[in-house]
Amino acid sequence: MKASEFLKENDEQIIHRLVKKLTNASEAYYNTGSTIMSDADYDALESKLRSLDPDNPFFLGIGSASRGDKVKLPITMGSLDQVQEGDTVKWIRNENLGNTDIVAADKLDGNSILLVYNDAGNLQIAFSRGNGIEGQDVTRQVKKMKSVPLTGVKNARFVVAEVIMRDGVFNKIQADLEKQTGRLYKNPRNFVAGQMNKKVSADLFYQNVDVVAYGIRNSNLNKDQQYKVLEQNGFTIAGYKLFKGSELSDEILERYLVTRHSASPFALDGIVLDVNDATIAKKMAGLKKSSSLNPASSKKFKVGQVDNVAVSRVVAVHWNVSKDGYLKPRVEIEPVDLVGVTITFATGFNAKFITKNKIGPGAEISITRSGDVIPFIKGVVSPAANASTPDATIVGPYSWSSPNASGERVDFILDDIDSNDSVKLRRLKQFFDSMTIEFISSRGLEKLFAAGLITPESIIIADIKKIQSIVGDANGRKGMESLKKKLTNVRPWQLAGSHPAFGRGVGKRTLKKVFDTHGKILGLTIAELVAVEGVEANTAKKIKNSEKEYTAFLQAIGGHYTLDDVPEVKVTTGKLVGEYVVFTGIRDAALQADLETAGAEVGNSKSKMTILIAKDPNAGTAKLKKAVEKGVKVIGINDARNLL
């Protein structure tokens, strides 16, 4: 039954039906490993129940009563309140968390357990979460799981973790599982849930399951310190990142979740937001008014509510070559309406995502979209017979990329990057785009490339008449004038960050930090580079190893550029000092630079925003209406220029 069908009943009947449906869904999932409704439907019904009866006893427990003997847990294990669109900023503001560190961690889509260690650091007992108050003794099973430390654990008495299986591993053993268990499991989550409730679990389960820790309960440690302690004890930990509360918004979290979906080897169910400071978290717990077990200092963030998910069929997977030689998938689908927008393409994340999910022509996928985030694939309804892979005769020979930090190969990458014409053209376009050169369009660059001008330096030093003969008199003249202007008194980090020498992950933002710290970019030691905030060892090595190529570029354009290498002084006067500007639906690097020169700060924080520059300020979207309600000035690009 859909949430809308409850509207014809009175509140008491609605609440009764909601609790019954949610309880049945929990019982089915936690006790049998089967699902009787989608996550989106479950979330929608739970949200409806919370709005009608926030103190309903259903929320005192989560999951289900465990099959078999019930055991009272030594500590309660609550679930998480889910923040809906716009609620994150409200939570941060209402709890005064703007200057507080918030840990954004992967919410793994597995089965929660509690591991209890004794004073000697040995695993004493393990419980399933059950309903949060009573669970099941699963010590016998947990001790057979290879990723659980059994001895020598320090400073971690109560460890909460998720039992989960990697999608790639499940796909490899699915056929063998059916032979061993006599049952065909649809996905790894259902398989893990089913095995955790069996008296005798399959050998393949123990051999392939992972246990990922995400916290230490009853601890005085900050959340990020908990992760470090867990890692030091040999646990696999959930991926996480620190944000300032003032930095968080729906858009920021949505983009972060997209990157985590791509990078994580495990299936995710959203992001967990935790107040990092243990003292603040305890204070929030003491002030909580609700009787729910759910912690006040933690929230669950998800995208793709029941009204923001659509199912469509894949038409094709297009593989585009990046400037760094990676082959990035873009999934073309049959047109579908999603929140009033017709969607025909969705991001395919990376090669690993496409291949493991068998996404290709004919596959049915569910997609979601929120805010300005590019539509992305939420799930696969029915896979294709075979995953789509790049055609080597078109893109060139390619292989899997090197293993990432988790030991997994995620992308396809060209075998011979530097000689590939598509890569060279991408790099040329990226330089001109990053330097905001006007009047030489993407098509114009393609013409120049075809004429043999294949590098930024070859165009910079070219005779203007040659350029005009290729792209036209007017565009050639204006384009070269723009190029000359941009290369006059250019900031060192802007020129270096626009050039392809430094490679993937090293751009203007990173090199600006280097310049701001040391007053230069070239000639620094690895130790000096690592001393810069946000620059890690691998990035430092990449910058150092790129010096020779970048220096050759500077020598080639000698006499055609001048550097403004005077340390930057923060603007404290100007027409826009005190204003915080956010762009939505449009980007204009030149305008951003002018706004910053006038004293404005440009960023993505919706809580700090005083001016919102929109592609269409009269569109009447929910986002624009909310901004106006908060007193934010909503303007278009032309009005923004008039502010200067």
FIMARLUM-797070 format. One record per residue (C-alpha): residue in three letters; x, y, z. Coordinates in steps of 0.001 Angstrom, whole numbers, plus 500000, padded with zeros to 6 digits. Layout:
// residues N
['ala' [X Y Z]]
...
This chain:
// residues 644
['met' [500000 500000 500000]]
['lys' [501346 503408 499093]]
['ala' [501514 506247 501609]]
['ser' [498860 508178 499658]]
['glu' [496324 505381 500223]]
['phe' [496307 506053 503970]]
['leu' [494809 509518 503548]]
['lys' [491207 508240 503439]]
['glu' [491408 506810 506972]]
['asn' [491463 508527 510343]]
['asp' [494776 509037 512129]]
['glu' [494390 506076 514504]]
['gln' [493689 503669 511639]]
['ile' [496561 505121 509611]]
['ile' [499006 504686 512495]]
['his' [497862 501097 513099]]
['arg' [498308 500166 509437]]
['leu' [501666 501912 509195]]
['val' [503048 500109 512250]]
['lys' [501783 496769 510978]]
['lys' [503333 497208 507534]]
['leu' [506636 498483 508892]]
['thr' [506825 495678 511466]]
['asn' [506084 493012 508840]]
['ala' [508764 494455 506550]]
['ser' [511316 494460 509380]]
['glu' [510398 490912 510434]]
['ala' [510758 489631 506860]]
['tyr' [514106 491291 506300]]
['tyr' [515831 490581 509613]]
['asn' [514515 487055 510148]]
['thr' [514316 485551 506659]]
['gly' [516567 487761 504525]]
['ser' [513703 488586 502157]]
['thr' [512325 492015 501278]]
['ile' [508613 492704 500872]]
['met' [508967 496395 500004]]
['ser' [511642 498682 498617]]
['asp' [513813 500902 500809]]
['ala' [512140 503972 499312]]
['asp' [508659 502669 500233]]
['tyr' [509825 501754 503747]]
['asp' [511342 505211 504252]]
['ala' [508181 506910 502998]]
['leu' [505950 504923 505378]]
['glu' [508307 505453 508322]]
['ser' [508381 509196 507602]]
['lys' [504571 509244 507512]]
['leu' [504359 507433 510870]]
['arg' [506892 509783 512446]]
['ser' [504910 512818 511296]]
['leu' [501669 511435 512786]]
['asp' [503035 509849 515970]]
['pro' [506704 510659 516675]]
['asp' [506631 508855 520048]]
['asn' [505103 505643 518713]]
['pro' [506546 502560 520466]]
['phe' [507664 501306 517048]]
['phe' [510512 503821 517196]]
['leu' [511719 502470 520547]]
['gly' [513099 499505 518666]]
['ile' [514344 498901 515176]]
['gly' [514840 495772 513141]]
['ser' [512752 492969 514599]]
['ala' [512491 490576 517452]]
['ser' [515260 488069 516747]]
['arg' [514382 484528 515836]]
['gly' [515535 482152 518559]]
['asp' [516449 483042 522131]]
['lys' [516265 486738 522926]]
['val' [519080 488294 524910]]
['lys' [519000 491713 526515]]
['leu' [521750 493828 525008]]
['pro' [524345 495269 527414]]
['ile' [523765 498667 525810]]
['thr' [520881 499893 523676]]
['met' [521399 500090 519906]]
['gly' [519147 502746 518438]]
['ser' [518650 503449 514773]]
['leu' [519019 506896 513163]]
['asp' [516540 509676 512478]]
['gln' [516556 510493 508784]]
['val' [516937 514093 507673]]
['gln' [514740 515048 504735]]
['glu' [515468 517757 502157]]
['gly' [516422 520965 503942]]
['asp' [516515 519300 507385]]
['thr' [520307 519096 507546]]
['val' [520740 522856 507578]]
['lys' [517891 523181 510107]]
['trp' [519499 520584 512382]]
['ile' [522864 522371 512205]]
['arg' [521240 525744 512885]]
['asn' [518880 524593 515647]]
['glu' [521637 522759 517525]]
['asn' [524147 525590 516962]]
['leu' [526599 523261 515193]]
['gly' [527885 525702 512561]]
['asn' [531412 525785 513993]]
['thr' [531393 522150 515061]]
['asp' [533071 519321 513150]]
['ile' [530588 516843 511679]]
['val' [531722 513378 510594]]
['ala' [530061 512198 507379]]
['ala' [530469 508419 507211]]
['asp' [529268 505693 504876]]
['lys' [525989 504149 506018]]
['leu' [526571 500576 504963]]
['asp' [523621 498544 503737]]
['gly' [524260 495469 505883]]
['asn' [523325 493986 509278]]
['ser' [524351 495695 512510]]
['ile' [526062 493816 515340]]
['leu' [527554 494678 518736]]
['leu' [530956 493252 519671]]
['val' [531826 493174 523381]]
['tyr' [535477 492883 524429]]
['asn' [536712 492125 527949]]
['asp' [539436 493947 529875]]
['ala' [542102 491738 528293]]
['gly' [540973 492814 524820]]
['asn' [539466 489453 523869]]
['leu' [536109 489099 522129]]
['gln' [533720 488105 524897]]
['ile' [530349 488016 523129]]
['ala' [528630 489340 520009]]
['phe' [524990 490283 519508]]
['ser' [522732 491024 516589]]
['arg' [520967 494362 516957]]
['gly' [517482 492855 517036]]
['asn' [515029 495530 518121]]
['gly' [517701 497690 519739]]
['ile' [516956 496450 523270]]
['glu' [517027 492679 522795]]
['gly' [519083 490824 520238]]
['gln' [520507 487413 519556]]
['asp' [523820 485890 520607]]
['val' [525821 485551 517377]]
['thr' [529244 484963 518950]]
['arg' [529573 481535 517334]]
['gln' [529141 483030 513872]]
['val' [531181 486180 514402]]
['lys' [534234 484270 515642]]
['lys' [534426 482555 512250]]
['met' [534512 485867 510344]]
['lys' [538062 486627 509244]]
['ser' [537801 490417 509556]]
['val' [536898 490418 513282]]
['pro' [539861 490876 515677]]
['leu' [539471 488245 518403]]
['thr' [542281 489304 520747]]
['gly' [544440 492313 521622]]
['val' [541753 494960 521172]]
['lys' [542525 498110 523174]]
['asn' [540372 501081 524201]]
['ala' [537253 499627 522590]]
['arg' [534904 497660 524847]]
['phe' [531659 498038 522854]]
['val' [532246 498063 519085]]
['val' [529340 498555 516697]]
['ala' [529830 497147 513228]]
['glu' [528064 496079 510079]]
['val' [528151 492560 508653]]
['ile' [528179 493018 504895]]
['met' [529371 491417 501674]]
['arg' [530935 493249 498753]]
['asp' [528745 493253 495659]]
['gly' [531605 492042 493468]]
['val' [532290 489097 495783]]
['phe' [528600 488150 495939]]
['asn' [528313 488145 492134]]
['lys' [531279 485770 491865]]
['ile' [529934 483231 494358]]
['gln' [526195 483514 493638]]
['ala' [526052 480308 491580]]
['asp' [528040 478359 494171]]
['leu' [525772 479724 496916]]
['glu' [522715 478343 495188]]
['lys' [524355 474914 495005]]
['gln' [525455 475005 498650]]
['thr' [522281 476468 500177]]
['gly' [519639 475358 497692]]
['arg' [518361 478926 497496]]
['leu' [518845 481746 495020]]
['tyr' [519577 484976 496878]]
['lys' [518808 488177 494963]]
['asn' [521434 490391 496573]]
['pro' [524197 490315 499210]]
['arg' [522129 492127 501837]]
['asn' [519395 489483 501812]]
['phe' [522000 486708 501841]]
['val' [523804 488141 504880]]
['ala' [520545 488737 506766]]
['gly' [519424 485170 506113]]
['gln' [522744 483611 507124]]
['met' [522930 485633 510353]]
['asn' [519637 484045 511445]]
['lys' [520636 480449 510686]]
['lys' [521927 478023 513309]]
['val' [524402 476695 510740]]
['ser' [525606 479178 508137]]
['ala' [527123 478325 504759]]
['asp' [530912 478033 504537]]
['leu' [530892 480491 501651]]
['phe' [529320 483017 503987]]
['tyr' [532189 482906 506475]]
['gln' [534810 482842 503749]]
['asn' [533539 485959 501984]]
['val' [531720 488188 504464]]
['asp' [533197 491427 505832]]
['val' [532687 493113 509193]]
['val' [533053 496898 509006]]
['ala' [533248 498866 512254]]
['tyr' [531672 502302 512532]]
['gly' [531911 503276 516208]]
['ile' [532799 502622 519834]]
['arg' [529869 502952 522219]]
['asn' [530150 504333 525776]]
['ser' [533399 505993 524761]]
['asn' [534747 509433 525646]]
['leu' [536597 509609 522326]]
['asn' [535574 511990 519553]]
['lys' [534076 510218 516563]]
['asp' [537128 510588 514300]]
['gln' [539328 509317 517154]]
['gln' [537066 506268 517426]]
['tyr' [537717 505447 513774]]
['lys' [541475 505783 514297]]
['val' [541415 503500 517355]]
['leu' [539333 500926 515483]]
['glu' [541744 500979 512559]]
['gln' [544728 500612 514914]]
['asn' [543040 497531 516371]]
['gly' [542825 495904 512948]]
['phe' [539183 496601 512112]]
['thr' [537997 497497 508639]]
['ile' [536292 500883 509082]]
['ala' [533578 502766 507215]]
['gly' [534748 505547 504912]]
['tyr' [534371 508994 506468]]
['lys' [535206 512685 506056]]
['leu' [535142 515701 508377]]
['phe' [533067 518783 507520]]
['lys' [532351 521965 509412]]
['gly' [528661 522184 510214]]
['ser' [528438 525474 508294]]
['glu' [529723 523699 505159]]
['leu' [526890 521195 504989]]
['ser' [523898 521495 502694]]
['asp' [521751 519107 500668]]
['glu' [523855 519748 497553]]
['ile' [527174 519154 499314]]
['leu' [525966 515917 500889]]
['glu' [524363 514708 497657]]
['arg' [527591 515231 495750]]
['tyr' [529590 513554 498511]]
['leu' [527207 510598 498512]]
['val' [527622 510229 494740]]
['thr' [531404 510065 495144]]
['arg' [531099 507544 497978]]
['his' [528727 505340 495959]]
['ser' [531440 505287 493328]]
['ala' [534423 504763 495641]]
['ser' [533055 502361 498263]]
['pro' [533472 498621 497704]]
['phe' [530279 498098 499740]]
['ala' [526632 498911 499050]]
['leu' [525609 502139 500773]]
['asp' [522274 503199 502231]]
['gly' [523168 506869 502619]]
['ile' [525456 508911 504859]]
['val' [525604 509019 508654]]
['leu' [526199 512469 510139]]
['asp' [527766 512423 513615]]
['val' [528721 515329 515849]]
['asn' [532448 514738 516208]]
['asp' [532976 516259 519658]]
['ala' [532097 513669 522329]]
['thr' [531298 516342 524926]]
['ile' [528812 518100 522637]]
['ala' [527245 514763 521657]]
['lys' [526689 513812 525305]]
['lys' [525181 517200 526034]]
['met' [522742 516769 523134]]
['ala' [521773 513322 524461]]
['gly' [520995 514828 527859]]
['leu' [518733 517467 526330]]
['lys' [516809 515043 524087]]
['lys' [513071 515102 524767]]
['ser' [511999 512095 522695]]
['ser' [511838 508603 524219]]
['ser' [513326 507141 521033]]
['leu' [516560 505136 521257]]
['asn' [517904 507138 518320]]
['pro' [520833 509428 519252]]
['ala' [520255 513188 519008]]
['ser' [523814 513767 517786]]
['ser' [523511 511491 514734]]
['lys' [521393 511674 511605]]
['lys' [520968 509636 508447]]
['phe' [521069 511427 505109]]
['lys' [519672 509817 501962]]
['val' [518630 511036 498538]]
['gly' [515897 509720 496320]]
['gln' [512642 509719 498245]]
['val' [509685 507742 496938]]
['asp' [508512 510658 494756]]
['asn' [511988 511296 493380]]
['val' [512809 507911 491890]]
['ala' [511937 506730 488392]]
['val' [512574 503525 486473]]
['ser' [513731 503540 482877]]
['arg' [515406 501288 480326]]
['val' [519025 501750 479248]]
['val' [519503 502694 475593]]
['ala' [523312 502813 475541]]
['val' [526394 503424 477654]]
['his' [528674 506103 476230]]
['trp' [532339 506002 477270]]
['asn' [534007 509413 477314]]
['val' [537768 509856 477567]]
['ser' [538883 512240 480327]]
['lys' [541942 514493 480114]]
['asp' [543746 511963 482324]]
['gly' [542932 508993 480096]]
['tyr' [540124 507500 482176]]
['leu' [537058 506142 480400]]
['lys' [533994 507517 482175]]
['pro' [530527 506046 481481]]
['arg' [527451 508136 480735]]
['val' [524243 506108 480622]]
['glu' [521609 507024 478043]]
['ile' [518077 506001 479024]]
['glu' [514617 506163 477561]]
['pro' [513211 509627 478432]]
['val' [511510 509694 481826]]
['asp' [509972 512480 483912]]
['leu' [511539 513049 487307]]
['val' [510223 515855 489529]]
['gly' [509090 517820 486487]]
['val' [512320 517363 484512]]
['thr' [512732 515072 481504]]
['ile' [515801 512900 482073]]
['thr' [517645 511165 479226]]
['phe' [521088 510613 480754]]
['ala' [522459 509521 484147]]
['thr' [525993 509251 485426]]
['gly' [527395 505734 485327]]
['phe' [530003 506465 488027]]
['asn' [532822 504248 486750]]
['ala' [533688 500995 485003]]
['lys' [533410 498932 488170]]
['phe' [529832 500109 488744]]
['ile' [528807 499357 485144]]
['thr' [530381 495907 484998]]
['lys' [529400 494606 488433]]
['asn' [525765 495664 487927]]
['lys' [525583 494446 484315]]
['ile' [524401 497791 482991]]
['gly' [523957 497804 479234]]
['pro' [521252 498182 476573]]
['gly' [517986 496707 477828]]
['ala' [518785 496897 481533]]
['glu' [516117 498487 483722]]
['ile' [517501 500942 486269]]
['ser' [516052 503212 488933]]
['ile' [517396 506746 488885]]
['thr' [517133 509662 491266]]
['arg' [517856 513358 491091]]
['ser' [517829 516106 493689]]
['gly' [518743 519765 493420]]
['asp' [521432 520460 490833]]
['val' [522985 517019 491166]]
['ile' [523365 515082 487917]]
['pro' [520814 512232 487834]]
['phe' [522439 509036 489026]]
['ile' [521600 505359 489194]]
['lys' [520046 504339 492507]]
['gly' [519664 500670 491689]]
['val' [519282 498025 489002]]
['val' [515776 496596 488601]]
['ser' [516811 494025 485995]]
['pro' [520348 493764 484584]]
['ala' [521319 493364 480951]]
['ala' [522591 490038 479685]]
['asn' [526056 491590 479520]]
['ala' [527563 494801 480817]]
['ser' [528457 497445 478261]]
['thr' [532205 497991 477815]]
['pro' [534131 500485 475646]]
['asp' [534874 499628 472029]]
['ala' [538676 499547 471793]]
['thr' [538523 500191 468063]]
['ile' [536952 503574 468861]]
['val' [538580 504678 472128]]
['gly' [541850 502785 471752]]
['pro' [543363 499923 473790]]
['tyr' [542597 500112 477507]]
['ser' [542988 498192 480773]]
['trp' [541778 498318 484346]]
['ser' [543319 501120 486414]]
['ser' [545745 500444 489254]]
['pro' [544186 499300 492564]]
['asn' [542907 502101 494796]]
['ala' [543470 502409 498553]]
['ser' [540940 499590 499104]]
['gly' [542796 497333 496682]]
['glu' [540064 497478 494036]]
['arg' [540286 498421 490376]]
['val' [537573 500953 489663]]
['asp' [538150 502539 486243]]
['phe' [539148 501667 482720]]
['ile' [542202 503672 481594]]
['leu' [543857 503971 478190]]
['asp' [547061 501980 477723]]
['asp' [548811 504855 475928]]
['ile' [547447 508073 477411]]
['asp' [549852 510718 476166]]
['ser' [549632 509790 472487]]
['asn' [545829 509563 472410]]
['asp' [544292 512391 470364]]
['ser' [541103 512472 472449]]
['val' [543155 513009 475598]]
['lys' [545253 515715 473953]]
['leu' [542140 517563 472778]]
['arg' [540511 517258 476230]]
['arg' [543629 518720 477834]]
['leu' [543706 521597 475375]]
['lys' [540037 522414 476020]]
['gln' [540510 522107 479772]]
['phe' [543335 524660 479726]]
['phe' [541322 527236 477773]]
['asp' [538217 526616 479885]]
['ser' [540101 526876 483175]]
['met' [541839 530072 482052]]
['thr' [538415 531430 480927]]
['ile' [539686 532399 477438]]
['glu' [536892 534065 475469]]
['phe' [535953 533962 471764]]
['ile' [537732 530673 471019]]
['ser' [534974 528115 471372]]
['ser' [535189 524373 471837]]
['arg' [534572 523989 468112]]
['gly' [537303 526548 467421]]
['leu' [539764 524538 469516]]
['glu' [538854 521425 467553]]
['lys' [539735 523278 464337]]
['leu' [543042 524471 465765]]
['phe' [543813 520942 466968]]
['ala' [543073 519530 463494]]
['ala' [545448 522133 462041]]
['gly' [548299 520837 464214]]
['leu' [548095 523260 467146]]
['ile' [547631 520550 469746]]
['thr' [549077 522056 472937]]
['pro' [548353 525273 474874]]
['glu' [551870 526567 474160]]
['ser' [551552 525991 470433]]
['ile' [548536 528346 470353]]
['ile' [549978 530867 472821]]
['ile' [553085 531488 470665]]
['ala' [551324 531153 467298]]
['asp' [551108 534068 464857]]
['ile' [547721 535761 465115]]
['lys' [547232 535559 461351]]
['lys' [547538 531793 461490]]
['ile' [544911 531609 464212]]
['gln' [542590 533907 462208]]
['ser' [542981 531733 459129]]
['ile' [541668 528773 461120]]
['val' [538905 530183 463353]]
['gly' [538028 533379 461470]]
['asp' [539296 536960 461563]]
['ala' [537094 538338 464357]]
['asn' [537214 535312 466684]]
['gly' [540906 534831 466012]]
['arg' [541766 538417 466903]]
['lys' [539471 538629 469955]]
['gly' [540503 535175 471159]]
['met' [544225 535990 471049]]
['glu' [543577 539336 472761]]
['ser' [541700 537472 475534]]
['leu' [544522 534949 475804]]
['lys' [547120 537713 476086]]
['lys' [545045 539498 478743]]
['lys' [544615 536335 480827]]
['leu' [548366 535629 480668]]
['thr' [549269 539118 481870]]
['asn' [549868 539256 485617]]
['val' [548330 535811 486005]]
['arg' [548393 534253 489448]]
['pro' [550920 531363 489546]]
['trp' [548406 528869 490944]]
['gln' [545856 529759 488266]]
['leu' [548255 529136 485376]]
['ala' [549725 525998 486935]]
['gly' [546328 524640 487958]]
['ser' [545015 525073 484421]]
['his' [547887 523176 482809]]
['pro' [547508 519391 482434]]
['ala' [551040 518635 483666]]
['phe' [550003 518085 487279]]
['gly' [547382 515488 486406]]
['arg' [544304 514132 488103]]
['gly' [543392 515611 491467]]
['val' [545818 518528 491395]]
['gly' [544149 521749 490279]]
['lys' [543924 525416 491103]]
['arg' [542499 524905 494581]]
['thr' [545356 522639 495725]]
['leu' [548074 524730 494102]]
['lys' [546613 527926 495593]]
['lys' [547046 526378 499050]]
['val' [550664 525566 498170]]
['phe' [551296 529119 496945]]
['asp' [549540 530729 499907]]
['thr' [551687 528659 502289]]
['his' [555096 528982 500623]]
['gly' [554812 531899 498173]]
['lys' [555737 529603 495291]]
['ile' [554794 526297 493670]]
['leu' [557999 525045 492047]]
['gly' [561209 524045 493781]]
['leu' [559633 522791 496998]]
['thr' [560622 519572 498754]]
['ile' [558172 516739 499418]]
['ala' [558267 517621 503115]]
['glu' [557423 521273 502381]]
['leu' [554522 520220 500168]]
['val' [553122 517785 502737]]
['ala' [553232 520591 505305]]
['val' [550467 522342 503331]]
['glu' [546994 521705 504727]]
['gly' [545164 519130 502626]]
['val' [548233 517982 500648]]
['glu' [549051 514335 501303]]
['ala' [552167 512391 500333]]
['asn' [550800 511091 497008]]
['thr' [549688 514569 495959]]
['ala' [553049 516025 496963]]
['lys' [554886 513443 494856]]
['lys' [552602 514173 491916]]
['ile' [553342 517918 492142]]
['lys' [557090 517296 492469]]
['asn' [557166 514849 489554]]
['ser' [555293 517331 487320]]
['glu' [557783 520174 487740]]
['lys' [559907 519238 484716]]
['glu' [556964 519188 482280]]
['tyr' [555466 522398 483652]]
['thr' [558829 524192 483608]]
['ala' [559218 523209 479939]]
['phe' [555813 524771 479261]]
['leu' [556844 528038 480953]]
['gln' [560051 528127 478936]]
['ala' [558118 527542 475710]]
['ile' [555822 530539 476353]]
['gly' [558574 532808 477654]]
['gly' [557845 536418 476723]]
['his' [554122 535706 476340]]
['tyr' [553171 535815 480026]]
['thr' [553844 537636 483285]]
['leu' [553190 536365 486794]]
['asp' [551570 538192 489674]]
['asp' [553373 536365 492450]]
['val' [552772 538872 495219]]
['pro' [551177 537109 498224]]
['glu' [547423 537617 498276]]
['val' [545968 539966 500874]]
['lys' [542459 539142 502062]]
['val' [539977 541781 500928]]
['thr' [538577 543708 503896]]
['thr' [537045 546600 501971]]
['gly' [534769 546652 498965]]
['lys' [531161 546893 497961]]
['leu' [530440 543248 498758]]
['val' [532385 542648 501979]]
['gly' [530236 540497 504272]]
['glu' [528245 538923 501420]]
['tyr' [528314 535154 500866]]
['val' [527448 534193 497278]]
['val' [526275 530813 496005]]
['phe' [525789 529895 492332]]
['thr' [523051 527445 491311]]
['gly' [522480 526023 487839]]
['ile' [525212 528207 486359]]
['arg' [528928 528849 486731]]
['asp' [530957 531910 485686]]
['ala' [534607 531870 486766]]
['ala' [535233 535461 485650]]
['leu' [532227 536761 487588]]
['gln' [533292 534761 490639]]
['ala' [536741 536367 490519]]
['asp' [535179 539852 490224]]
['leu' [532844 539169 493161]]
['glu' [535768 538045 495316]]
['thr' [537746 541143 494310]]
['ala' [534788 543220 495506]]
['gly' [535024 541515 498905]]
['ala' [532393 538768 498595]]
['glu' [533015 535192 499653]]
['val' [531900 532592 497092]]
['gly' [531096 529060 498207]]
['asn' [528439 526344 498589]]
['ser' [527154 526798 502130]]
['lys' [523409 527431 502107]]
['ser' [523431 528383 505782]]
['lys' [525884 531277 505181]]
['met' [524348 532371 501864]]
['thr' [523215 535993 501486]]
['ile' [523081 536100 497665]]
['leu' [521959 533267 495384]]
['ile' [522842 533649 491694]]
['ala' [520490 531427 489697]]
['lys' [520324 530531 486023]]
['asp' [516647 531489 486105]]
['pro' [515794 533521 489240]]
['asn' [512087 533472 488290]]
['ala' [511820 529682 487977]]
['gly' [509821 529419 491213]]
['thr' [511506 526207 492352]]
['ala' [511322 525051 495966]]
['lys' [514997 525890 496408]]
['leu' [514538 529489 495243]]
['lys' [511389 529942 497346]]
['lys' [513208 528714 500457]]
['ala' [516051 531117 499774]]
['val' [513652 534062 499483]]
['glu' [511869 533011 502695]]
['lys' [515221 533127 504502]]
['gly' [515886 536657 503271]]
['val' [518441 535654 500651]]
['lys' [518706 537920 497613]]
['val' [517954 535763 494531]]
['ile' [519251 537278 491274]]
['gly' [520256 536335 487746]]
['ile' [523680 536561 486144]]
['asn' [523150 540060 484700]]
['asp' [521938 541495 488004]]
['ala' [524954 539909 489660]]
['arg' [527274 541823 487352]]
['asn' [525427 545022 488252]]
['leu' [526462 544507 491886]]
['leu' [530089 545195 490981]]
